[in-house]
């Protein structure tokens, strides 16, 4: 279970094609989306943008918890 997930902005238009989880390293977007859908990271959710799924932090007031700080 990850407490912090950072988007890498490594897609052609700056979208996250991978994410970095401290202590685990780089994870492909498709793998992380699958893990979040299986509730392996309960502080995060999946959103659909133009048919592509991305991981986002659940809303709270802590900027440090945002995927894209």
C-alpha positions, -999 to 999 in steps of 0.1 A, spaced: 0 0 0 14 33 -11 10 65 9 26 87 -17 25 83 -55 42 107 -78 32 112 -115 62 112 -138 47 134 -166 65 112 -191 39 111 -218 41 130 -251 18 157 -238 30 156 -202 5 130 -191 16 103 -166 26 71 -184 43 59 -153 43 68 -116 70 66 -89 62 50 -56 89 58 -29 106 26 -19 92 7 -49 103 27 -79 87 33 -112 54 16 -120 36 17 -154 3 35 -155 -17 4 -165 -2 -16 -136 -10 11 -111 -45 16 -124 -51 -21 -119 -37 -21 -84 -59 9 -74 -90 -7 -88 -82 -37 -66 -80 -14 -36 -44 -20 -30 -38 18 -25 -70 30 -7 -59 66 -6 -61 68 -44 -87 65 -71 -89 61 -109 -102 87 -132 -110 85 -170 -98 113 -192 -108 109 -229 -108 71 -226 -75 69 -207 -74 59 -170 -51 77 -146 -45 75 -109 -53 104 -86 -50 110 -48 -83 111 -29 -92 147 -21 -78 163 11 -62 196 19 -26 183 19 -7 194 -12 20 168 -5 -6 141 -10 -14 152 -46 -1 129 -74 9 160 -95 23 184 -69 
